[in-house]
Amino acid sequence: ELRKMLVGLPRYIATGETAKHRVFQFLDATIAPDNMLTAIALDNGYSLGVLSSRTHVAWALATGGRLGVGNDPRYNKSRCFETFPFPVATSDQQARIAELAEQLDAHRKRVLAAHDELTLTGLYNVLEKLRVGAGMTAKEKLIHEKGLVAVLKSLHEELDAAVLAAYGWQDNPSDEQLLERLVALN
């Protein structure tokens, strides 16, 4: 059924079913999703941007459950995606979110292609440390430098602000406040 939905799409949005960090990216339609991948049959930057935002990630963490030895967050499409209330965004807001999402996706693919030793998980581990102001090991400093994690952080911050604005929320709510507001919209 998913294969039918992907027909005609040049790319689709995907995320690992179980992952420490909830990261969404575009995959080329020639890549067949396996059972470890959650595929979403959308190919537009706006959708990728909203799904990649802190707003959706907070929702996915709260609704998705956990799995495995590491108690990693699990993405369940029927609970995390189908129940998520997308913002009613203006065309300008949609264009801005799409532009930032395309930049984010391209940035990650560019740095991963340039450095074989970098991984998406490694980039996001360093991003988490950067966000909380934690110290970094020599290896993490190298990932920060080669992976241009400061650029990744900046793109995520701009994307988060653009998505919040699309909801009409200018106050940088906590994850708990985000969930309360999303439940109210749902």
MOLIN-V157869 format. One record per helix or strand. SS is the DSSP state (2 for helix, 1 for strand). FROM is the first residue (numbers start at 1). TO is the last residue. Records with the same first field share a line. If there is no record, write none. Layout:
SS=FROM-TO, FROM-TO
This chain:
2=2-6, 45-52, 54-64, 77-81, 91-114, 120-132, 138-146, 149-167, 175-185
1=11-16, 18-18, 25-28, 37-40, 66-67, 72-74
